[in-house]
Amino acid sequence: MAQVGLVIDRDSWAVLQDEPLYSARFIHREGSEEIALVMRVEELDWVLQAHPPLTCSLTTWCSPQGTWIVVVAYQIHPTFGETKGGIFYFNPRQIEDGEILRRLPQQESLCLIFLSEDCSTHYTVKVVQPPQELASWRHQLATVAQALASERLTGEEDPDFAIALQEFLTTSNQ
């Protein structure tokens, strides 16, 4: 884990101040291909002493109708209190989600920005992705990209994705 200097633009900062504690958001780093995961936490010290402070997993799922979902789960491991976590459900057919999914496996380390509860202080670190995990992510996302090669990315609502997500959530809770 290495400290890095990553700047958050004003618009992103304003959005992050309204985010609930421990909810994460991917942001694009201005002028680079890098993305970062940003999260507000109760106490920066509780997170900074943990190694690694955060772990992520990625899995893909395809509905019987052929709609893909990419699931990224994260867990933050504070040194005090319970492990916190969350899940992203990405639609690889959407422009914004597709861009995150294109960039994510290109990074050998994930940039994490932890903000204090009042957003007055932040700490930025990079956590190296384990090589086998990164290789698995690349393979899974390449499979999705190949399956969607003929489909165009869109910024519009995707009712097929909403249906597939509901189906995924139903089957994963059984």
Backbone torsions as a table, in degrees:
resi	resn	phi	psi	omega
1	MET	NA	124.6	-178.9
2	ALA	-126.5	140.5	177.4
3	GLN	-75.4	139.7	179.2
4	VAL	-133.8	160.2	177.6
5	GLY	-101.8	101.5	180.0
6	LEU	-121.0	130.9	-177.3
7	VAL	-100.3	138.0	176.3
8	ILE	-101.5	129.0	179.9
9	ASP	-70.1	162.1	-173.6
10	ARG	-59.3	-40.5	-179.0
11	ASP	-63.7	-44.7	178.9
12	SER	-63.9	-40.7	-179.2
13	TRP	-60.1	-43.8	-179.3
14	ALA	-62.4	-40.5	178.8
15	VAL	-66.8	-41.5	-176.2
16	LEU	-66.5	-30.6	179.9
17	GLN	-64.1	-23.6	-179.7
18	ASP	-94.9	-5.1	-179.4
19	GLU	-71.0	144.7	174.3
20	PRO	-65.7	154.0	176.2
21	LEU	-56.4	140.9	175.6
22	TYR	68.8	5.9	171.9
23	SER	-89.3	140.2	-174.9
24	ALA	-106.2	158.4	178.6
25	ARG	-145.8	135.2	172.7
26	PHE	-84.8	135.4	174.5
27	ILE	-129.1	153.6	177.9
28	HIS	-88.6	137.0	176.0
29	ARG	-84.0	122.4	-178.3
30	GLU	-55.0	133.3	174.2
31	GLY	74.3	15.7	178.8
32	SER	-147.9	174.0	176.2
33	GLU	-88.8	-0.1	-173.9
34	GLU	-81.1	143.1	170.0
35	ILE	-116.0	157.8	179.5
36	ALA	-131.2	154.5	174.9
37	LEU	-105.6	123.3	-175.8
38	VAL	-114.9	140.1	-178.2
39	MET	-150.8	136.1	171.4
40	ARG	-86.2	137.1	-179.4
41	VAL	-130.1	159.8	179.7
42	GLU	-63.6	-53.0	-176.5
43	GLU	-134.2	117.0	179.7
44	LEU	-58.1	-39.1	-178.1
45	ASP	-60.0	-34.6	-179.5
46	TRP	-65.0	-29.9	-177.5
47	VAL	-90.1	-40.0	-173.6
48	LEU	-67.3	-23.6	-179.6
49	GLN	-84.4	-11.8	-179.7
50	ALA	-85.0	140.0	178.4
51	HIS	-132.6	113.5	-8.3
52	PRO	-77.4	152.7	-179.2
53	PRO	-74.2	-19.1	-175.8
54	LEU	-149.2	140.9	173.3
55	THR	-125.0	149.7	179.9
56	CYS	-129.7	149.6	171.9
57	SER	-132.3	153.0	-179.1
58	LEU	-132.4	137.1	173.8
59	THR	-144.0	156.9	178.5
60	THR	-120.5	153.7	178.9
61	TRP	-147.1	140.2	178.3
62	CYS	-121.7	128.7	179.2
63	SER	-70.5	162.3	175.7
64	PRO	-58.8	-22.0	178.9
65	GLN	-87.3	-1.2	176.2
66	GLY	92.2	16.2	178.7
67	THR	-94.6	125.4	-176.9
68	TRP	-91.1	143.9	172.5
69	ILE	-129.2	133.5	173.8
70	VAL	-110.3	123.4	-176.2
71	VAL	-108.3	122.0	175.2
72	VAL	-117.5	115.0	178.1
73	ALA	-103.6	143.2	177.7
74	TYR	-131.1	151.2	174.3
75	GLN	-135.4	132.3	175.4
76	ILE	-102.4	136.9	-172.7
77	HIS	-115.3	78.3	179.6
78	PRO	-69.8	155.5	178.7
79	THR	-78.2	-10.9	179.1
80	PHE	-134.1	130.5	179.2
81	GLY	92.3	-174.4	-175.8
82	GLU	-80.3	156.2	170.9
83	THR	-66.1	136.2	178.0
84	LYS	-111.4	157.0	179.7
85	GLY	-163.1	178.1	179.3
86	GLY	-167.3	176.6	-176.9
87	ILE	-138.3	137.1	170.6
88	PHE	-104.6	137.4	173.0
89	TYR	-114.9	105.7	-176.6
90	PHE	-96.3	140.2	174.4
91	ASN	-102.7	105.2	-176.9
92	PRO	-65.4	-10.2	176.9
93	ARG	-86.1	-12.2	179.1
94	GLN	-87.4	142.4	-175.7
95	ILE	-58.1	-52.1	-176.0
96	GLU	-64.0	-48.0	179.1
97	ASP	-63.7	-41.7	179.4
98	GLY	-60.2	-37.2	179.3
99	GLU	-68.0	-41.4	176.3
100	ILE	-62.9	-44.1	-178.9
101	LEU	-68.6	-25.8	175.3
102	ARG	-73.1	-42.0	-176.1
103	ARG	-78.1	-37.3	-172.8
104	LEU	-54.0	-49.1	-177.7
105	PRO	-77.0	-7.8	177.3
106	GLN	-79.0	-18.2	-176.5
107	GLN	-92.2	127.0	177.1
108	GLU	-79.8	-15.5	175.1
109	SER	-136.3	152.7	-179.6
110	LEU	-105.4	126.3	178.1
111	CYS	-81.0	126.3	179.3
112	LEU	-116.7	132.9	175.8
113	ILE	-119.2	115.7	177.1
114	PHE	-102.0	126.3	178.8
115	LEU	-106.3	143.0	173.2
116	SER	-66.1	164.7	-176.4
117	GLU	-55.7	-39.1	-179.6
118	ASP	-91.5	5.0	179.3
119	CYS	62.7	18.9	179.1
120	SER	-84.5	-22.1	-178.0
121	THR	-130.7	144.9	174.3
122	HIS	-141.1	159.8	177.8
123	TYR	-138.1	131.1	-176.6
124	THR	-118.3	129.3	-179.9
125	VAL	-136.2	161.2	170.6
126	LYS	-116.1	133.0	177.4
127	VAL	-113.1	124.0	-179.1
128	VAL	-70.9	130.2	176.2
129	GLN	-76.6	132.3	175.9
130	PRO	-56.9	133.6	-175.3
131	PRO	-55.0	-40.9	-179.4
132	GLN	-67.2	-37.5	178.5
133	GLU	-67.0	-44.0	179.1
134	LEU	-62.7	-40.5	177.4
135	ALA	-63.0	-39.1	177.6
136	SER	-64.8	-43.3	178.2
137	TRP	-59.8	-45.8	-178.5
138	ARG	-61.1	-43.4	-179.8
139	HIS	-63.4	-47.6	-179.1
140	GLN	-61.9	-44.7	-178.1
141	LEU	-71.1	-30.3	175.5
142	ALA	-66.9	-38.3	177.3
143	THR	-61.5	-44.9	178.5
144	VAL	-63.6	-46.4	-178.9
145	ALA	-60.1	-41.4	179.3
146	GLN	-65.1	-41.7	180.0
147	ALA	-66.3	-30.3	-177.7
148	LEU	-99.0	9.5	-175.0
149	ALA	-54.5	-34.6	-177.6
150	SER	-87.8	-12.2	179.8
151	GLU	-90.8	143.6	179.9
152	ARG	-94.1	143.3	174.1
153	LEU	-70.8	146.8	-178.1
154	THR	-138.7	157.2	175.5
155	GLY	-101.5	2.5	-176.4
156	GLU	-83.8	165.7	174.5
157	GLU	-59.3	147.7	-177.4
158	ASP	-127.1	91.3	-178.0
159	PRO	-63.3	-29.9	177.7
160	ASP	-63.4	-38.5	178.8
161	PHE	-66.4	-43.0	179.6
162	ALA	-60.0	-41.6	178.2
163	ILE	-66.5	-44.9	179.6
164	ALA	-63.2	-40.3	179.4
165	LEU	-63.0	-43.7	178.2
166	GLN	-60.9	-42.1	178.5
167	GLU	-64.6	-43.5	178.4
168	PHE	-60.3	-46.9	-178.9
169	LEU	-63.6	-37.9	178.7
170	THR	-66.1	-46.0	-178.0
171	THR	-72.8	-31.1	-179.1
172	SER	-77.6	-17.4	178.3
173	ASN	-91.4	-1.2	-179.4
174	GLN	-86.3	NA	NA
